[in-house]
Amino acid sequence: MASGARGALLQVVTARLALDITSGALTMVTVGADGPWPTEYPYYLSIEEGTDRWEIVRVDNTAGQTHTIVRAQQGTTAVAHKADASVHLNLTRGDLARLLARLEQLLGGGGGTAGNTVVSETTYGLSPTAGVDTDFSREDHTHGSPTLSAAAPTTSAVGDVAANGSATTPAKGDHLHGRESFGGVPGASVVGDAGTAGAATTPSRSDHKHPRESFGSPGASGVGDTGNDGVATTLARADHRHQREAFAAVQAAITYAIATANGSASTLARSDHQHGTVPKHRQEITFSRTGALSAPLAGALKWSPGVAVTITGVRASVGTAPVGASILVDVNKNGVTIFTTQSNRPTIPAAGTTDDANAIDVPAVSAGEFLTVDIDQVGSTTPGSDLTVTIYYTVN
């Protein structure tokens, strides 16, 4: 325990570090304490006081001799400390302030009175605020209060019994107003009744009556009639007329490959229905070259249709399969390939004898335009031989 004049003011504990700590360490262990550590937090410890390595740390928790610390307090700098470095319990300005506050609480006076009256909340919708008075109780603080719009009254329903609200909101929003219930059964109307106003005090005035008109015969509708609202005062408005659709002609099928479809027209015959037609007949033309193939060979074969056609596919075949590489064939229209995407060209793989190319990028050929066939590549070991190229098309 500390002694002398300093010990008369407060208990001073001295100890030393049990282990080295780095400049970033957030815990430290002490040994040889000559008194108990405080149990109120935070408190401050001085390490290596009186040396150029002096550092003050804040202690937020102590378990035995292990302290949880915050470094570099009161303007000092965090540094590493070796085991056996001196540790002292120090009194700071903050400790003095808490001591003075405790004295004010116990004794009164000393720069403020122990006020015990807080500000009253007399208005709805106040926000809570912290007090700023120097009195111990900071009696100028305020507690928040609810707003009048915190809850809406419950809607009353027919037949409700009046009830006082119990909600904690200022408006007691769960209160109820009494509502009379529906009463009595409305009189049944019969054909020919005259309308009468009700005299009952229930909300529906259940004794009222609606007038009812008498029956009448409707007019017959004929095919092609136009709809007409009735004007008669009888129950059926007997002179009304229902609209009837007229007959209409069936559409002619004038193109190839139309699918059969049910009509949806509102005319009597559903005149927009369709009968299916056969698709266009596919035609073909074949180019051939006998003997061993060589490449490149451009425009070796040529054909010009007499009418506009649409190319639907190209098939290439050989009598002798290529070895070592694929055979590539191209078809041109007026000297320009119809396979803009060159990977779509007919390609007979090595050891294969045929390939179909159906992804035609430029399928339309007008009358007078011409087609040619190119051999772009042959087998590298065995080129292949006896090539036929068949072009499939339909006449537009």
Backbone hydrogen bonds, N-H to C=O, Kabsch-Sander energy under -0.5 kcal/mol:
donor,donor_aa,acceptor,acceptor_aa,energy
2,A,12,V,-0.8
7,G,3,S,-0.7
8,A,4,G,-1.2
9,L,5,A,-0.7
9,L,6,R,-0.9
10,L,6,R,-1.7
12,V,10,L,-0.5
15,A,87,V,-2.9
16,R,31,V,-2.0
17,L,85,A,-2.2
18,A,29,V,-3.2
19,L,29,V,-0.7
21,I,81,H,-2.6
25,A,22,T,-1.0
28,M,67,H,-1.7
30,T,65,Q,-2.4
31,V,16,R,-2.6
34,D,14,T,-1.6
43,Y,59,V,-1.3
44,Y,90,N,-0.6
45,L,57,V,-2.3
46,S,88,H,-3.1
47,I,55,E,-2.9
48,E,86,S,-2.6
51,T,48,E,-1.4
54,W,51,T,-1.3
55,E,47,I,-1.8
56,I,73,Q,-0.5
57,V,45,L,-2.5
58,R,70,V,-2.6
59,V,43,Y,-3.5
60,D,58,R,-0.6
60,D,68,T,-2.6
61,N,68,T,-1.0
63,A,66,T,-2.8
64,G,62,T,-0.5
65,Q,63,A,-0.6
66,T,63,A,-2.0
67,H,28,M,-2.9
67,H,65,Q,-0.5
68,T,61,N,-3.0
69,I,26,L,-2.5
69,I,67,H,-0.6
70,V,58,R,-2.1
73,Q,56,I,-3.1
76,T,73,Q,-1.9
77,T,54,W,-0.6
81,H,21,I,-2.2
84,D,17,L,-3.0
85,A,82,K,-1.6
87,V,15,A,-2.7
88,H,46,S,-2.5
89,L,13,V,-2.2
90,N,44,Y,-1.8
90,N,88,H,-0.6
96,L,92,T,-2.2
97,A,93,R,-2.5
98,R,94,G,-2.3
99,L,95,D,-2.1
100,L,96,L,-2.6
101,A,97,A,-2.3
102,R,98,R,-2.2
103,L,99,L,-2.2
104,E,100,L,-2.5
105,Q,101,A,-2.0
106,L,102,R,-2.1
107,L,103,L,-3.4
108,G,103,L,-0.6
108,G,104,E,-1.7
115,G,113,T,-2.6
118,V,116,N,-0.5
119,V,139,E,-1.3
119,V,141,H,-0.8
122,T,120,S,-0.8
125,G,146,P,-1.5
126,L,123,T,-0.7
129,T,142,T,-1.6
136,F,113,T,-0.8
138,R,135,D,-1.5
141,H,138,R,-1.7
142,T,129,T,-1.9
145,S,126,L,-1.8
150,A,147,T,-1.4
154,T,173,G,-1.3
154,T,175,H,-0.7
159,G,180,E,-0.6
160,D,157,A,-2.3
163,A,176,L,-1.5
172,K,169,T,-2.2
175,H,172,K,-1.9
176,L,163,A,-2.4
179,R,160,D,-2.1
187,G,206,S,-0.9
187,G,208,H,-0.7
192,G,212,R,-1.4
193,D,190,V,-2.5
196,T,209,K,-1.3
205,R,202,T,-2.2
206,S,183,G,-0.5
208,H,205,R,-2.3
209,K,196,T,-2.3
212,R,193,D,-1.6
219,G,238,A,-0.7
219,G,240,H,-1.0
224,G,245,E,-0.6
225,D,222,G,-2.2
228,N,241,R,-2.0
235,L,214,S,-6.7
237,R,234,T,-1.4
240,H,237,R,-2.8
241,R,228,N,-2.0
244,R,225,D,-2.0
251,Q,271,S,-1.2
251,Q,273,H,-0.5
254,I,252,A,-0.7
257,A,278,V,-1.7
258,I,255,T,-0.6
261,A,274,Q,-1.4
268,L,246,A,-1.2
270,R,267,T,-1.7
273,H,270,R,-1.8
274,Q,261,A,-2.1
277,T,258,I,-1.7
283,Q,393,Y,-3.6
285,I,391,I,-2.0
287,F,389,V,-3.3
289,R,387,L,-3.0
293,L,384,G,-2.8
297,L,375,I,-2.5
300,A,373,V,-1.0
301,L,373,V,-0.9
303,W,371,L,-2.7
309,V,365,V,-2.9
310,T,394,T,-2.5
311,I,363,P,-3.0
312,T,392,Y,-2.5
313,G,392,Y,-1.3
314,V,357,A,-2.2
315,R,390,T,-2.7
316,A,355,D,-2.5
317,S,388,T,-2.5
318,V,353,T,-2.2
319,G,385,S,-2.0
319,G,386,D,-0.7
320,T,385,S,-1.6
323,V,382,T,-2.6
327,I,348,I,-2.7
328,L,326,S,-0.5
328,L,377,Q,-1.6
329,V,346,P,-2.2
330,D,374,D,-2.1
332,N,372,T,-2.7
333,K,336,V,-3.7
334,N,332,N,-0.6
334,N,370,F,-2.7
336,V,333,K,-1.7
338,I,331,V,-2.7
340,T,338,I,-0.8
342,Q,340,T,-1.0
344,N,341,T,-2.6
345,R,342,Q,-1.6
348,I,327,I,-2.4
351,A,322,P,-3.2
352,G,349,P,-2.8
355,D,316,A,-2.0
357,A,314,V,-3.4
358,N,356,D,-0.5
360,I,358,N,-1.4
361,D,338,I,-1.3
361,D,359,A,-0.6
362,V,338,I,-1.6
365,V,309,V,-2.6
368,G,305,P,-1.9
369,E,366,S,-1.8
371,L,303,W,-3.7
372,T,332,N,-1.9
373,V,301,L,-1.5
374,D,330,D,-3.0
375,I,297,L,-3.1
376,D,328,L,-2.1
376,D,374,D,-0.7
377,Q,328,L,-1.4
379,G,383,P,-1.4
381,T,323,V,-2.8
382,T,323,V,-1.5
385,S,320,T,-1.2
386,D,291,G,-2.2
387,L,289,R,-2.0
388,T,317,S,-2.7
389,V,287,F,-3.1
390,T,315,R,-3.0
391,I,285,I,-3.2
392,Y,313,G,-2.8
392,Y,390,T,-0.5
393,Y,283,Q,-3.0
394,T,310,T,-2.0
396,N,308,A,-2.1
